[in-house]
Amino acid sequence: MCGIAGIFHTDKVGAVDPNRIEGMANALAHRGPDGAGVWTAPGIGLGHRRLSVIDIEGSPQPMHSFDGRYVIVYNGEIYNFRALRSELEEGGARFRTSGDTEVILAAYARWGADCLSRLDGMFAFALYDTQDRTLFLARDRFGVKPLFLAPLADGSLAFASELKGLLTLPDLPRKLSPQALDAYLTWGYVPDSHSILEGVRKLPAGHFMLLEQGKGMVEPRRWWDISFEDRASGSEADLTAELNHLMAEGVQSRMVSDVPLGAFLSGGVDSSSVVALMSEQTSQPVTTCSIGFDDQDLDETSYANQIADQFATDHKSQIVDPDDFAGIDALSEMFDEPFADASALPTWRVCELARRHVTVALSGDGADEAFAGYRRQVFHHHEESIRSRIPTAIRKPLFGGLGRIWPKADWAPRPLRAKATLLALSESGEEGYASALSVTTADTRSRLYSKALKSELSGFRGEEELIDLMRHAPGRSGLDRAQYADLKFWLPSDILTKIDRTSMSVSLEAREPLLDHRLVEFAAKLPDDMRVRGKTGKYLLKRSMEDRLPRDILYRPKRGFVTPIAAWFRGPLSNKAREIVSRSAMAEAGWFNQGHLESLADAHIAGRADNSRILWQLLMLDRSTKRLELTG
């Protein structure tokens, strides 16, 4: 895995300072500690940091094509590169290396932008054509690998794998994007459609850009999308057999490596399935890594140990203190943009553990989005059934009226939080799902914001983007639309951002076999009842693994990494809570209503309300505000 950076002159072509490119690339050294390279020509500069995984000695970058016409910097892995290489060689292509980077160069030379549909993998790359003086920027289907873009005042475009690569440029503005701030407080992360810095953007997942020197900027073009419109036919047994085949292929293709390889193992369905399938592909024990907590209410290591014993893995585990909040500042530096998914802390710790033993680790990420494994998806599926039977003219006032008078009970499990359920049923399916996915409501944010920030937002509301995405989703049912939103919005911006930054911070390559695009495309065609059956999400996936995994693994309630932030803000972080609402850089920026900030902290510390999620958001925002030197 690697880090890439560069500058391209979209307007007036001039010399590119190689020292600028080197500085950008060196800011990404954690992504690639094994090698570095810089290449410049009039109007273009490319920089690279390399983590050697395939063809360890033979694929330095920036890399030129065999004929010298094309130059590439690339971050990712192409899992079918050997098959592509054979096809290209049959057509006359020649190669000097044995890795996947040169295959991308040859594929682009043969097929142009159409080469992307032939690439099975995770990637972000910049490929320059010295003859046509064009720059081709591309990002993989799901957005596993990131790419930030920043138009500069001199008419050039700077790009980098992480925001910190762009932050080395003295002419990069540091002004906060009000829309990104509202989106961050809505979701707990800055969506891929925004950047916390005004003027900076991200190349969307499944998109590319083809820029020509002297012709100005162009908009990204979509090259891949997921559709839920078709339905698979066949019996449950037939679909199960096809699913087993696709999952095995996804795992097998991601086990190609010239360096030590292992897997994360939480003891949940998805990571256990990956480990089970890995064990079938090799005669050697799979190296598995998990962390636990010194708190029985949070610890799940017994399930991970059960799977490790069953498949005789070389299991590595570590117990961490549930009060592990010492890494807050490191997390802020890791993500650059504010990122408030508190599970990033334990994810980082398991990456640290894994890196001590392997260089590549397979994860179970993606299955919940593809197969409807989240509780919110199951609830939404059943709520949509109610919406379809009760006319809007009755449903809206009935459930809305009941919801407004029902007492609030944030502490209760969602099925018992009648207020949230009733209010969701009063809304459209899209609005209800946005409410389920969001951290804060529009009303909460409105009370939080200063008059000046409200004026800058000009009516912008973070929820609208997801609502609009769902309304135009290519699918038949409410469940289709919810999963489409998760795959296109939540997955790249939260889950994949989390695993990319935490793994890359320790120079570990993470691979997601359950995000094999053929597997996800198959899942999108499953009938609703093959994804959700009663209260069970991921129905077909769980059924397909019944001959490999025990029922207490397959059908126990989903947990995930739990971080006790509510207790932290009433205990060891209570002073931090008061600090961020009164004496912080964020508070001094004038974005928020000071009195409301203080009331949020006071109510939480006193135990009158659970405001832990928004306090965590504010804490991470404060750290990013200081680090990025944001201005209003």
Stockholm file with secondary structure:
# STOCKHOLM 1.0

chainA/1-632         MCGIAGIFHTDKVGAVDPNRIEGMANALAHRGPDGAGVWTAPGIGLGHRRLSVIDIEGSPQPMHSFDGRYVIVYNGEIYNFRALRSELEEGGARFRTSGDTEVILAAYARWGADCLSRLDGMFAFALYDTQDRTLFLARDRFGVKPLFLAPLADGSLAFASELKGLLTLPDLPRKLSPQALDAYLTWGYVPDSHSILEGVRKLPAGHFMLLEQGKGMVEPRRWWDISFEDRASGSEADLTAELNHLMAEGVQSRMVSDVPLGAFLSGGVDSSSVVALMSEQTSQPVTTCSIGFDDQDLDETSYANQIADQFATDHKSQIVDPDDFAGIDALSEMFDEPFADASALPTWRVCELARRHVTVALSGDGADEAFAGYRRQVFHHHEESIRSRIPTAIRKPLFGGLGRIWPKADWAPRPLRAKATLLALSESGEEGYASALSVTTADTRSRLYSKALKSELSGFRGEEELIDLMRHAPGRSGLDRAQYADLKFWLPSDILTKIDRTSMSVSLEAREPLLDHRLVEFAAKLPDDMRVRGKTGKYLLKRSMEDRLPRDILYRPKRGFVTPIAAWFRGPLSNKAREIVSRSAMAEAGWFNQGHLESLADAHIAGRADNSRILWQLLMLDRSTKRLELTG
#=GR chainA/1-632 SS CEEEEEEEESSSCCCCCHHHHHHHHHTTGGGCBTEEEEEEETTEEEEEEECCCSSTTTCCSSEECTTSSEEEEEEEEETTHHHHHHHHHHTTCCCSCSSSHHHHHHHHHHHGGGGGGGCCEEEEEEEEETTTTEEEEEECSSCCSCCEEEECTTSEEEEESSHHHHTTCTTSCCBBCHHHHHHHHHHSBCCTTCCSBTTCEECCTTEEEEEETTSCCCCCEECCCCCBCSCCCSCHHHHHHHHHHHHHHHHHHTTCCSSCEEEECCSSHHHHHHHHHHHHHCSSCCEEEEEEESSTTTCCHHHHHHHHHHTTCEEEEEEECTTCCTTHHHHHHHHSSCBCCTTHHHHHHHHHHHHTTCSEEECCTTHHHHHTCSHHHHHHHHHHHHHHHSCHHHHHHHHHHHHHHSCCCTTSCGGGCHHHHHHHHHSCHHHHHHHHHCSSCHHHHHHHBCHHHHHHHTTCCTHHHHHHHHHTCSBSSHHHHHHHHIIIIIIIIIIHHHHHHHHHTTTCEEECGGGCHHHHHHHHTSCHHHHCBTTBSSHHHHHHTTTTSCHHHHSSCCCCCCCCHHHHHHTTTHHHHHHHHHTSHHHHTTCBCHHHHHHHHHHHHTTSSCCHHHHHHHHHHHHHHHHHTCBC
#=GC SS_cons         CEEEEEEEESSSCCCCCHHHHHHHHHTTGGGCBTEEEEEEETTEEEEEEECCCSSTTTCCSSEECTTSSEEEEEEEEETTHHHHHHHHHHTTCCCSCSSSHHHHHHHHHHHGGGGGGGCCEEEEEEEEETTTTEEEEEECSSCCSCCEEEECTTSEEEEESSHHHHTTCTTSCCBBCHHHHHHHHHHSBCCTTCCSBTTCEECCTTEEEEEETTSCCCCCEECCCCCBCSCCCSCHHHHHHHHHHHHHHHHHHTTCCSSCEEEECCSSHHHHHHHHHHHHHCSSCCEEEEEEESSTTTCCHHHHHHHHHHTTCEEEEEEECTTCCTTHHHHHHHHSSCBCCTTHHHHHHHHHHHHTTCSEEECCTTHHHHHTCSHHHHHHHHHHHHHHHSCHHHHHHHHHHHHHHSCCCTTSCGGGCHHHHHHHHHSCHHHHHHHHHCSSCHHHHHHHBCHHHHHHHTTCCTHHHHHHHHHTCSBSSHHHHHHHHIIIIIIIIIIHHHHHHHHHTTTCEEECGGGCHHHHHHHHTSCHHHHCBTTBSSHHHHHHTTTTSCHHHHSSCCCCCCCCHHHHHHTTTHHHHHHHHHTSHHHHTTCBCHHHHHHHHHHHHTTSSCCHHHHHHHHHHHHHHHHHTCBC
//
